[in-house]
Amino acid sequence: MKATILRGGGDLRYETVPDPVPEAGQAVVKVHACSICGSDVHAFHGKHPRLTFPRILGHEFAGEIVALGKGMDKFRVGQRVCCDIDFACGECGPCREGRANICEKLRTMGFDRDGAYAEYAAVPDFNLHLLPDNVSYDQASAVQVLGISYHAVAHRMRPKGGEKIAVIGAGPIGLGAAMIAQQMGADVTITDILDYRLAKARELGIPNAVNMKEGDPQERALALTAGHGFDKVVECVGGLQERTVTDAVSMVKRGGQITVVGTFPENRATIPIAYIKDREIDLNFSRGNFQAFAPCLELVGNGKINPDLYISHRFPLSRAEDALKLLEARDVEAHKIVLHPHHS
């Protein structure tokens, strides 16, 4: 099969590799759509903290089952699926406590296990989710990233009806977080420094979209919340910067809560610890799309969230590097980019 393999930082190659063979409890999935994530950009530069080489990238994907290993009685060839990406051991303390997304031996497709920038991928049965008939492969490839938003909002932030919520970052994770928080009854404001992303937020039904490039974040937050600050803030940017975490601290009210979702490839951040302590601000974190595929497929299937509205580009797999560079450049209105491994 054809696959795009990262041999080292910045060294991405489109190559022919052996087709995957399903082990017991696995299916081979013909990849029809694989979306690009911001963490793929970090990985392309060799910056992701869990990345090993060589590696087939790609962890947001959907396709068709074409082969089954032993014991795969719950599935059949030809079924349409999207695929979770985490491989938990099921035995460690976090797994026994029902928190498999922070498994002590966790492995993740596209980072420390081969992913779906490829024509085919082998996937365990517990990572397969059947698609509703009205959900396309492209839409389904966006469910994993929507699941990151869902876990962050529904499980970690837990907004209440009427709470004033700020979402920092209007990329796909931030857009998803804002839409999910609105569906849960929150009064949502989304912020970014790129006008085209804020325009997309408004198009998706998030009217309070604010450019924070100019002005003091705390003053802007107080003005938007009648002088109190936001009840809760969710950080959805990450990357090679620290400003957004500090902005979140300045924007939240006394006794408020901050949830950090963004992936920070460098293991550091500067936070105003005395300020946080004095105001009893709760700071928590969210990792992955834990227990989110089913509710997100329902949201997409019933039309409450339509990923087609923020898929901006589609590329053949052979142009994966072009797609990664486009997403990174930010001088083009790129939101969600989908790779099609079987298109030339």
Salt bridges, closest charged atoms under 4 A:
ASP11 OD2 - ARG13 NH2 2.83
GLU15 OE1 - ARG7 NH2 2.62
ASP40 OD1 - HIS59 ND1 3.31
GLU60 OE2 - HIS59 NE2 3.86
GLU60 OE1 - LYS336 NZ 2.87
GLU64 OE1 - HIS32 NE2 3.49
ASP86 OD2 - ARG287 NH1 3.00
ASP112 OD2 - ARG50 NH2 2.95
ASP114 OD1 - ARG55 NH1 2.66
ASP138 OD2 - ARG314 NE 2.56
ASP138 OD1 - HIS340 NE2 2.81
GLU163 OE1 - LYS232 NZ 3.27
ASP187 OD2 - LYS164 NZ 2.90
ASP192 OD2 - ARG197 NH1 3.75
GLU203 OE1 - LYS200 NZ 3.20
ASP231 OD1 - LYS253 NZ 2.81
GLU242 OE2 - ARG268 NH1 2.21
ASP247 OD2 - ARG243 NE 2.82
GLU266 OE1 - ARG268 NH2 2.98
ASP278 OD2 - ARG279 NH1 3.72
ASP308 OD1 - ARG314 NH2 3.90
GLU321 OE2 - LYS325 NZ 3.02
ASP322 OD2 - ARG319 NE 3.12
GLU328 OE2 - HIS45 NE2 2.77
